């Protein structure tokens, strides 16, 4: 509990060069109870497949001339989604180092219903309507977590590493 309180204090303070999307992602993970993904996963198993976490990777190729505008739009919609939507656990956009126009977004939703609700939000609709001409290709790849009962340890370890860096 002490670690969570410290992390929340750090997140609220907005420490260092930590990207806002990462701060909001971690904040949502902690505040929505997804630090205990194992517990949530057990509840999902008991309720049936319909309520399982939805995990996907969006593979996006952006036209070079639109890269800066696309990055701004993607960063905004991800941060806003995590901040405003309880069903959005994480939206974590990244660029390939060797190919900056290759974007990958890890998306984690509490359920299929939460994903559908996300698609209907004004901030996501704004992103979808503003970016099609910027995107050369888009592929949504559904993923199956190999070890969902231990996902919380990944977030916790990452947070511990950040705490050490911020100290």
N, C-alpha and C positions, 0 to 999 in steps of 0.2 A: 504494500500500500504506500509506503514511504517513497518508493521509486516512482509510482504513478503520480503522487502529489508533486514531487520534484519535476517530473516531466511536464505536467500541466503548467506549473509555474514558468518553466522555460518556454513552453509553447506560447503562453499568454504574453510573455515578455518579448517574443519575437527575436530570439538571440541569433547573432552571427549571420553568416551567409547561407544559412539553411534555406533552400527554396520553399516558397510559400506553399506550393502544392504538397511537398513532403510534410511540412508542419501541419497542414490541414488534414492530410491523410493520417498521420499519427494521432492527431487530436481526435479525429473521428473514430479511429480504432479504439482508443482508450475510452472516450466518452460514451460510445454506443455499446460497450461491453464486449467488443470483438477481441479484446486482449485474451478473452477466454473462448477462442474459436472452437476449442475442443468441446466445451459445454454446448455451444450453439450447434455444433455438428451433431452431437448426440441427440439434441432436441429435434433437429432436422430428420435424423434417421427414424425417430419415434413417430414423427408426423408424416413421413413418407417422402418420396422423391420430389414431389411438387414444391416443397419448401427448401430444397438444398441450395447452398450457395451457388451463385452463377459466377464463373470465372472465365474470362476470355482475354485474348491478346488481340488488339487491333493492329494490323500491319498496314501502314499507310505510306504511300510514296507521294511526296509533295513536289509540285513544279518548282524549280529553283527560284524563279522570279517571285513566287508567292510565299517563300519559306518564312520570312520574318512575320508577315501578317498571319500566316497559319499558326506559328508558334504562339503568338499572342492570343489568338482565339482559343487554341487548345489548352493553354495554361489557365485561361480565365474560366472556361467551362468546367475543367476538372476541379479547380479549387472551389468554385461556387457549388458544384454538385456535392462534394464531400461536406462542405459547410452547411448546406441547406437540407440535404436529403438523408434522413436516418437510415434508409435502405442502401445507400452507397457507402460501402466499406472503404474502397480505395479506387482512385483513378490516378495512375502514376505514369505520365507521359515521359518518354525518353527518345533520344536520337542515337542512331548508330554513330560511333566515333569516326569510322572511315567513310561514312556516307550521310552527311547531315540532313539530306532530304528524305532519309528513311526513318520514319517515326514508328515507335512501338509504344502502345499504351496498355498497361496491365489494368484490367478492370475487375473489381470484385464487388458483387452485389449480394445482399442477404438472401434474396430469393428471385425467382423469375418475375414475380409480381413487382418487386422493387425495381428490377431492370425495366419493366414496361412502364412503370410510373416515371422513371428517369427520362425515358424517351419522350414523354408528354410534357415535361417541364418547360417553362418559357425560356430558361437559359440554354437548355439543350437545343430546343427548336431554333433559337437565334443562331447558335453555332452551326447547325445543319443547313440552315438557309444561307448563311454567309460564306461557307467554305467549299461548296462543291466544285467551283471553277479552279480552286487551288490544289485539288487532289487529283493526282494522276491515276492512282489505284488505291483501293481499300479492300481489305480482307479481314473479316472477323473470324478468329479461330477459337472455337470453344475448347476449353481446357478442363481436364479432370485432375484435381489436386491429388498427388500421390500419397500425401500424408497430412490430411486436413486436421487430424487431432493434435498436431504439433505446430500448426501455423502460428499460434500465439507466441511460441518460443522464438520464431524468426523475428517478429516485430519487437519482442522484448530485447533480444540480443542487439538488434540494430539500434534501438533506443539507448541501450547501455553504452554502445560504442560512441554514439553522439554525445551522451552526457560526459564521457571521458574527454572528448574533443573540446567540449564547451567549458570544462572546468579550468 
